[in-house]
Amino acid sequence: MALGAQNKFTETTIEVDGLCGMCEERIENAAYLPGVKKADWDRETHQLALAFRNDKVTEEEIIASINEVGHDVKDHPATDEQYANIHGCCKFRDAEQRKAHGLTEEPLCKPGETHEEHPAHGDKRKH
Amino acid sequence: MIGLLTAGTINAQVVDTSAIELFETLEEVQVDMDPGISLSKKSVLSKELISEVELRKAACCDLSESFETNASISASYTDAVTGTRQIKLLGLEGPYALYTRGNLQTMGGLSSVLGLALIPGAWIQSIQLSKGPGSIVNGASAMSGQINYELRPSFTKEKAHFNLFAGPGRFEQNAIYTWKQSPRWSSNAMVHGRQQLFRWDGNNDGYLDAPLSNHVFVQNAWQHNGKNSEAQFGIKASYIKNIGGSTLYGYPTLVPIWSHELKTNRYELWAKRGYFLDGGINRSIGTQLAANYQELESYFGTRTFNAQERNLYGNLIFQDNIRDTRYTLKAGLDYNWRNLDQEIWGRTGDYNILTTGAYAEYSYVASPDGEGLSLILGQRLDYLQDFDGGSKGFYPVPRAHLKYTAGPWSFRSQLSYSYRVATLGSEYMGYMANNRSFEFYNETQESFELPVEDAITTGQSIIFTKDVFFKELQFYFDVYKTLFMNKAVFDFDNTLDSATYYYGYANGAMPYSTSIQVGGQYELIHRTMFKFAYRYQDVKQVNTATLGEYEPVLEEAILYVPHLIYGGVSYSGRKGLGFELNATYNSSQRLPTAGYAERSPAFTILNAQFSKEGRAYGQIYVGFQNLLNVRQLDPIVGGDLPFDGNFDASIVWGPIMGRQVYAGWRYDLRFQE
């Protein structure tokens, strides 16, 4: 975590699962809460680059907002109810869909996996 | 980055050197969800990309109405009866720009003004606006710039798109349906309907503010992505019927009424093919073909204007890199045949012209991300033949564009020559809505000279782009000057009941247009984009009364806006809520000397729009146009005695309609994969 020009700015990146341009739009829109200055998700690396005013918004709030629209954040998966709202072509936990979008690595979270039995993902994936 | 908010983000453009010329812009817009207006930092040409997101910010019903949030282009009515809008770029009327559909020439000649109404906004994916003459690959016209629009492609995520719109008495329907035949083939069909059903006369002058109209356009386009080739082809049919003039049209009356009817059918066929060739890095060959036929029947009171136009266009483009991708050579051959038969003002304005051209263009890009120096040097040689009038000749057309980018700064400079054939009649259709007699200076029907206009354009621009507090701040400044050697002009100044047409060289008095613009944009408040622009223009025309003198003089042209100030605020909320507010201040415009006030009043147009988007119902929008209810109250002079007074509906400087409310609905149906 790097500090911005002033101490009140936090710059960081978090890993968010997703597939396509539609996902990108959804993720960035969800992350762009009041106080957030930058939310830029990379479709290749799945990294969401964030810059925000830490006196106005917290990283947890941003993650919760991303979960709310159905996307999994590393170590913070969305609930199945939240994931169910995602458009059919964006079902990023689905193996077929991942293949169709040229993704080779495993999803952060597999279909049917509940929050409780969800393993810590850690170092399984490389970018 | 996020939707609307990052308007101004330089999106990942395909550099000129890495794609087949034909498909270059197509790939550019496939970058998903690019927002608003962005000034290209990479392109050597001065390009503004206007995305669908930006087009949705205004009522936007056809191409002529797509620039309400853009200070570079002014749109105005050609007259008070036909409802035709025309755009002005760099102070020059619409026909001085080149219109292309996916970089293939479209409107010209008969459709050079009316054609904009044939492109429904809902069909448009994006618009690319280049100021000043662009690449010689697309021809030698484009004096004021190039307006390239991309229609919704058939390789897309949307299976269907629907749009309904309702304004005061005006209704529009659009439907687009896409088929994916195979991974290589796809096709889509587009249908557009527009009706003005009610007689609207807000200013109570006895004349319709907008003509009763019925428009139906149908199009089918195909796309093929082969292993080493790409192809696109399509067919389009358009039908327009408008009735304008007196509100009493069709009713029995005691006195004759002044009315206007216009009926036109246009049929278009086009095909583009591109092949990558073996050898070389990006060696490719492309062909562009277009065939258009249009017929038009109309009358303006007692004046009739009928025309048929046949047009064939072909372009063969070869492209290769020299040594490496930094150096590109394009070379090609093209032809453009336009046969126009028309009956106008009691004389014929026919022409039957063929332009055959050969061209070569060299470009250099120091680095793929656009840093450093880039340049384009082009030369074309055209041979212009007029089979009717017999005038013919060679036209060498040189063009040079230069760009230098250093960090946040981009400097551009251009010097270009261009020529075009003006089309009497269609380009001045608004001038038919009056009782003026037309005097053709030094010309008779027997010695009609083909009006070949030519000009030299210089342009300079600076763009500054920098992230300030993680958000992009953008400023630009540009200066363009177009200097005409030969120009056609209608001079309304000399008397109240005549207009003088003059074409040619005015012995040292060279008409010109200067345009200076400065502007910027920044997301000042969270999710709220602010834009501003100021534009100054100075347009001079030949004073035809002084043509007999040794040194004719120039005078200020009529009906252009010398000072324009634009401000826009655009909010886009997290839950699909959107709000737009756009204000444009237009300073006073010069009116014809005889019979009018010297200048029009200055006025401000304020437009607002609310929209809400949701997955279940698509996007709903409600807007207000002309909130301040500014109107030109007397757009028709002498309307009481249209047949014997000085009836004139051609001098329109401002809005004819007052405050208007509109509402619409858009819906995208995505493919379930």
Chai-1 contact restraints between the chains, C-beta under 6 A:
chainA,res_idxA,chainB,res_idxB,connection_type,confidence,min_distance_angstrom,max_distance_angstrom,comment,restraint_id
A,G21,B,D32,contact,1.0,0.0,6.0,A-B,restraint_1
A,G21,B,M33,contact,1.0,0.0,6.0,A-B,restraint_2
A,E25,B,M33,contact,1.0,0.0,6.0,A-B,restraint_3
A,E28,B,I2,contact,1.0,0.0,6.0,A-B,restraint_4
A,N29,B,I2,contact,1.0,0.0,6.0,A-B,restraint_5
A,Y32,B,I2,contact,1.0,0.0,6.0,A-B,restraint_6
A,P34,B,H526,contact,1.0,0.0,6.0,A-B,restraint_7
A,K37,B,F469,contact,1.0,0.0,6.0,A-B,restraint_8
A,K37,B,F470,contact,1.0,0.0,6.0,A-B,restraint_9
A,K38,B,F470,contact,1.0,0.0,6.0,A-B,restraint_10
A,D40,B,M1,contact,1.0,0.0,6.0,A-B,restraint_11
A,A51,B,F470,contact,1.0,0.0,6.0,A-B,restraint_12
A,G88,B,Q672,contact,1.0,0.0,6.0,A-B,restraint_13
A,C89,B,E673,contact,1.0,0.0,6.0,A-B,restraint_14
